[in-house]
């Protein structure tokens, strides 16, 4: 095992992210990334510091043929970490890429589901079509349920496909020799795509309100123009969300294998404690969405529950985390 892989292995055994190790070493995160990618080598002073931090000898760090069993144990050496082979890592990344497209289409379908109901209902109310109120509403609801049903199928099949890899997100892992380098190389290749899709998705979501604002200015006495403007806004939000979700899911795959960001060992333990609360939270959100939609026939407006609930989820998580620490 070369020095780069030993640094990765020891960092993970201690449950540290690259940022945390960089802070302890008083270097930048980019320096740690280069060390772990074998793009540069720490000088002797930093080798000594790594030896102290990890509780191993400098011989272990510098000699490729010396194994961890011959070195002093680290703080986390007693913890069971599941090994991940090159084949497992490659199959997992392929699955994440496939699921990313599938889930992104599901998100788009959910966002577009009320559009036809909105258009037909508005057109009927303003006398633009000859359909009755029941006919317009019935056709719109059929389209809504078909799109939501299709999205559910996409979400469920993606979830079943990813269930075999749940341990990567929930348990400590040790990537075998060469896996970390492969994952980092693929992440760097995807980085520009990630930034481009994320930026474009956010921009489209921000600009989605423009058609509605334009209709408010230009409609005059013709209030029906607000209806297609609102439908266009929903469509743009759906496209933007689709791009963001697709990019984020693929990027998360790299973070999971490298145990970085939200997938450090410390974060996994925290997520285990928060998991039951998160499940209850989303069940309540779903119940509120369905209750509002059915009781007030508010399908054209109730979609707002999901972005609001998603934003509030972060606040709930932070509050619960702070309370537990206290």
C-alpha positions as CSV (number, residue, x, y, z in Angstrom):
1,X,0.0,0.0,0.0
2,X,1.5,3.4,-1.0
3,X,1.5,6.5,1.2
4,X,-1.5,8.0,-0.6
5,X,-3.7,5.0,0.2
6,X,-2.4,4.8,3.8
7,X,-3.4,8.4,4.4
8,X,-6.9,7.7,3.1
9,X,-7.2,4.5,5.1
10,X,-6.0,6.1,8.4
11,X,-8.1,9.2,7.9
12,X,-11.2,7.1,7.5
13,X,-10.3,4.9,10.4
14,X,-10.4,8.0,12.5
15,X,-13.6,9.2,11.0
16,X,-12.2,12.5,9.6
17,X,-13.1,14.3,6.5
18,X,-10.4,15.8,4.3
19,X,-11.3,19.2,5.7
20,X,-10.9,18.0,9.3
21,X,-7.5,16.4,8.6
22,X,-6.4,19.6,6.8
23,X,-7.3,21.6,9.9
24,X,-5.4,19.3,12.1
25,X,-2.4,19.4,9.8
26,X,-2.7,23.2,9.3
27,X,-2.7,22.8,5.5
28,X,-5.4,23.3,2.8
29,X,-8.0,20.7,1.9
30,X,-6.4,20.7,-1.6
31,X,-3.1,19.6,-0.1
32,X,-4.8,16.6,1.5
33,X,-6.5,15.8,-1.7
34,X,-3.2,15.9,-3.6
35,X,-1.6,13.7,-1.0
36,X,-4.4,11.2,-1.3
37,X,-4.4,11.3,-5.0
38,X,-0.6,10.7,-5.1
39,X,-0.2,14.0,-6.9
40,X,2.3,15.3,-4.3
41,X,4.0,14.0,-1.2
42,X,4.1,15.6,2.3
43,X,7.5,16.8,3.5
44,X,9.2,15.1,6.5
45,X,7.9,17.5,9.0
46,X,4.3,16.7,7.9
47,X,5.1,13.0,7.8
48,X,6.0,13.3,11.5
49,X,2.8,15.2,12.2
50,X,0.8,12.5,10.4
51,X,2.5,9.9,12.4
52,X,1.5,11.6,15.6
53,X,-2.1,12.2,14.5
54,X,-2.7,8.7,13.3
55,X,-0.7,7.0,16.1
56,X,1.5,5.0,13.7
57,X,5.2,4.9,13.0
58,X,6.9,6.9,10.3
59,X,8.2,3.6,9.0
60,X,4.6,2.4,8.4
61,X,3.9,5.6,6.4
62,X,7.0,5.6,4.3
63,X,7.5,1.8,3.6
64,X,5.0,0.5,1.1
65,X,5.4,-3.1,2.2
66,X,4.6,-2.5,5.9
67,X,1.0,-3.3,6.9
68,X,-1.2,-1.7,9.4
69,X,-1.0,-4.7,11.7
70,X,2.7,-3.9,12.2
71,X,1.9,-0.3,13.2
72,X,0.4,1.1,16.4
73,X,-3.4,1.0,16.4
74,X,-5.4,4.1,15.6
75,X,-8.3,5.5,17.5
76,X,-10.8,3.7,15.3
77,X,-8.9,0.6,14.5
78,X,-11.3,-1.5,16.6
79,X,-14.3,-0.4,14.6
80,X,-15.6,-2.7,11.9
81,X,-15.4,-1.2,8.5
82,X,-16.8,-2.9,5.4
83,X,-14.2,-3.3,2.6
84,X,-15.3,-2.0,-0.9
85,X,-13.7,-3.6,-3.9
86,X,-13.1,-1.9,-7.3
87,X,-16.0,-3.9,-8.8
88,X,-18.4,-2.8,-6.1
89,X,-17.4,0.8,-6.4
90,X,-17.8,0.8,-10.2
91,X,-21.2,-0.9,-10.0
92,X,-22.3,1.6,-7.4
93,X,-21.3,4.6,-9.5
94,X,-23.1,3.0,-12.5
95,X,-26.2,2.6,-10.4
96,X,-26.1,6.2,-9.1
97,X,-25.8,7.5,-12.7
98,X,-28.8,5.4,-13.8
99,X,-30.9,6.4,-10.8
100,X,-30.0,10.0,-11.3
101,X,-31.7,10.2,-14.6
102,X,-34.6,8.1,-13.5
103,X,-35.3,10.1,-10.3
104,X,-34.8,13.4,-12.2
105,X,-37.5,12.4,-14.7
106,X,-39.7,11.5,-11.7
107,X,-39.2,14.9,-10.2
108,X,-40.1,16.6,-13.5
109,X,-43.3,14.4,-13.8
110,X,-44.4,15.4,-10.2
111,X,-43.8,19.1,-11.0
112,X,-45.7,18.9,-14.3
113,X,-48.6,16.8,-12.9
114,X,-50.9,19.8,-12.1
115,X,-50.2,21.7,-15.3
116,X,-52.9,20.3,-17.5
117,X,-55.5,20.5,-14.7
118,X,-54.5,24.2,-14.2
119,X,-54.7,25.0,-18.0
120,X,-58.0,23.2,-18.6
121,X,-59.5,24.6,-15.4
122,X,-58.5,28.1,-16.3
123,X,-59.6,27.8,-19.9
124,X,-63.0,26.5,-18.8
125,X,-63.4,29.2,-16.2
126,X,-62.7,32.0,-18.7
127,X,-64.8,30.5,-21.4
128,X,-61.9,29.6,-23.7
129,X,-63.0,26.0,-24.3
130,X,-66.4,24.3,-24.5
131,X,-65.8,21.6,-21.9
132,X,-67.8,21.6,-18.8
133,X,-66.2,22.1,-15.4
134,X,-66.5,18.4,-14.5
135,X,-65.0,17.4,-17.9
136,X,-62.1,19.8,-17.6
137,X,-61.4,18.8,-14.0
138,X,-61.7,15.1,-14.9
139,X,-59.2,15.2,-17.7
140,X,-56.8,17.3,-15.6
141,X,-57.0,14.9,-12.7
142,X,-56.4,11.9,-15.0
143,X,-53.3,13.5,-16.3
144,X,-52.2,14.4,-12.7
145,X,-52.6,10.9,-11.4
146,X,-50.9,9.3,-14.4
147,X,-47.9,11.6,-14.0
148,X,-47.7,11.0,-10.3
149,X,-48.2,7.3,-10.8
150,X,-45.4,7.2,-13.3
151,X,-43.1,9.2,-11.0
152,X,-43.8,6.8,-8.1
153,X,-42.9,3.8,-10.3
154,X,-39.6,5.6,-11.2
155,X,-38.9,6.4,-7.5
156,X,-39.7,2.9,-6.3
157,X,-37.6,1.1,-9.0
158,X,-34.7,3.4,-8.3
159,X,-35.0,2.7,-4.6
160,X,-35.1,-1.0,-5.1
161,X,-32.0,-0.8,-7.3
162,X,-30.1,1.2,-4.7
163,X,-31.2,-0.9,-1.7
164,X,-28.3,-3.3,-2.3
165,X,-25.8,-0.5,-1.6
166,X,-27.4,1.0,1.5
167,X,-24.5,-0.1,3.6
168,X,-22.2,2.4,1.8
169,X,-24.3,5.3,3.1
170,X,-24.9,3.9,6.6
171,X,-21.8,1.9,7.6
172,X,-18.1,2.7,7.9
173,X,-16.3,1.5,4.7
174,X,-12.7,0.9,3.7
175,X,-12.0,1.2,0.0
176,X,-9.4,-1.3,-1.2
177,X,-6.2,-0.4,-3.0
178,X,-6.8,1.8,-6.1
179,X,-10.6,2.4,-5.4
180,X,-10.1,5.9,-3.9
181,X,-8.0,7.0,-6.9
182,X,-10.5,5.7,-9.4
183,X,-13.4,7.5,-7.6
184,X,-11.5,10.8,-7.4
185,X,-10.5,10.6,-11.0
186,X,-14.1,10.1,-12.1
187,X,-15.2,12.9,-9.8
188,X,-12.8,15.3,-11.4
189,X,-14.0,14.3,-14.8
190,X,-17.6,15.0,-13.7
191,X,-16.9,18.2,-11.8
192,X,-17.4,20.5,-14.8
193,X,-20.7,18.8,-15.7
194,X,-21.8,19.0,-12.1
195,X,-21.1,22.7,-11.9
196,X,-22.8,23.4,-15.3
197,X,-26.0,21.5,-14.5
198,X,-26.2,22.9,-11.0
199,X,-25.7,26.5,-12.2
200,X,-28.2,26.1,-15.1
201,X,-30.8,24.4,-12.9
202,X,-30.6,27.1,-10.2
203,X,-30.8,29.8,-12.9
204,X,-33.8,28.3,-14.6
205,X,-35.6,28.0,-11.2
206,X,-34.8,31.7,-10.4
207,X,-36.0,32.8,-13.9
208,X,-39.2,30.7,-13.6
209,X,-41.1,33.6,-12.1
210,X,-40.4,35.8,-15.1
211,X,-43.4,34.6,-17.2
212,X,-45.8,35.1,-14.3
213,X,-44.4,38.6,-13.6
214,X,-44.7,39.4,-17.3
215,X,-48.3,38.3,-17.4
216,X,-49.1,40.5,-14.5
217,X,-47.7,43.5,-16.3
218,X,-49.0,42.8,-19.8
219,X,-52.3,41.0,-19.3
220,X,-54.4,44.0,-18.7
221,X,-58.0,43.0,-18.4
222,X,-57.3,39.5,-19.8
223,X,-56.7,37.6,-16.6
224,X,-56.6,34.3,-18.4
225,X,-53.0,35.0,-19.4
226,X,-52.0,34.4,-15.8
227,X,-53.0,30.7,-16.2
228,X,-50.5,29.7,-19.0
229,X,-47.9,31.9,-17.3
230,X,-48.3,29.9,-14.1
231,X,-48.2,26.7,-16.0
232,X,-45.0,27.8,-17.7
233,X,-43.5,28.7,-14.4
234,X,-44.2,25.2,-13.1
235,X,-42.6,23.7,-16.2
236,X,-39.5,25.8,-15.8
237,X,-39.2,24.9,-12.1
238,X,-39.5,21.2,-13.1
239,X,-36.7,21.5,-15.7
240,X,-34.5,23.3,-13.2
241,X,-35.2,20.8,-10.4
242,X,-34.5,18.0,-12.8
243,X,-31.0,19.3,-13.7
244,X,-30.2,19.9,-10.0
245,X,-31.4,16.5,-8.9
246,X,-29.5,14.6,-11.6
247,X,-26.2,16.4,-10.9
248,X,-26.6,16.1,-7.1
249,X,-27.3,12.4,-7.1
250,X,-24.3,11.5,-9.3
251,X,-22.0,13.8,-7.2
252,X,-23.3,12.2,-4.0
253,X,-22.1,8.8,-5.3
254,X,-18.5,10.1,-5.3
255,X,-18.9,11.6,-1.8
256,X,-20.4,8.4,-0.4
257,X,-17.4,6.2,-1.6
258,X,-14.9,8.8,-0.4
259,X,-16.8,9.2,3.0
260,X,-16.7,13.0,2.6
261,X,-19.2,15.8,3.2
262,X,-22.4,14.4,4.6
263,X,-21.1,10.8,4.5
264,X,-18.2,10.9,7.0
265,X,-18.3,8.3,9.7
266,X,-19.4,10.9,12.3
267,X,-22.2,12.0,9.9
268,X,-23.4,8.4,9.4
269,X,-23.7,7.9,13.2
270,X,-25.6,11.2,13.5
271,X,-27.9,10.2,10.6
272,X,-28.7,6.9,12.4
273,X,-29.9,8.8,15.4
274,X,-31.9,11.3,13.3
275,X,-33.4,8.7,10.9
276,X,-36.6,7.9,12.8
277,X,-37.4,11.6,13.2
278,X,-36.8,12.2,9.4
279,X,-39.2,9.4,8.6
280,X,-41.9,10.8,10.9
281,X,-41.4,14.3,9.4
282,X,-41.9,13.2,5.8
283,X,-44.9,11.0,6.7
284,X,-46.5,14.1,8.3
285,X,-45.7,16.2,5.3
286,X,-47.2,13.7,2.9
287,X,-50.4,13.5,5.1
288,X,-50.7,17.3,5.1
289,X,-50.2,17.4,1.3
290,X,-52.9,14.9,0.7
291,X,-55.3,16.3,3.2
292,X,-55.0,19.9,1.8
293,X,-55.2,18.7,-1.8
294,X,-58.3,16.5,-1.3
295,X,-60.2,18.6,1.2
296,X,-59.9,21.9,-0.6
297,X,-59.5,20.6,-4.1
298,X,-56.2,22.5,-4.1
299,X,-54.1,20.3,-6.4
300,X,-53.0,23.3,-8.5
301,X,-51.6,25.0,-5.3
302,X,-50.7,22.2,-2.9
303,X,-47.4,21.4,-4.7
304,X,-45.9,24.2,-2.8
305,X,-45.9,21.9,0.3
306,X,-42.9,20.0,-1.1
307,X,-40.3,22.8,-1.7
308,X,-41.4,24.4,1.7
309,X,-41.0,21.1,3.5
310,X,-37.7,20.5,1.9
311,X,-36.4,23.8,3.0
312,X,-37.8,23.4,6.5
313,X,-36.2,19.9,6.8
314,X,-32.8,21.4,7.1
315,X,-34.0,23.7,9.9
316,X,-35.6,20.7,11.8
317,X,-32.4,18.7,11.4
318,X,-30.3,21.5,12.8
319,X,-32.7,22.1,15.8
320,X,-32.8,18.4,16.7
321,X,-29.0,18.1,16.4
322,X,-28.5,21.2,18.6
323,X,-30.9,19.8,21.2
324,X,-29.1,16.5,21.3
325,X,-25.8,18.1,21.8
326,X,-27.2,20.2,24.6
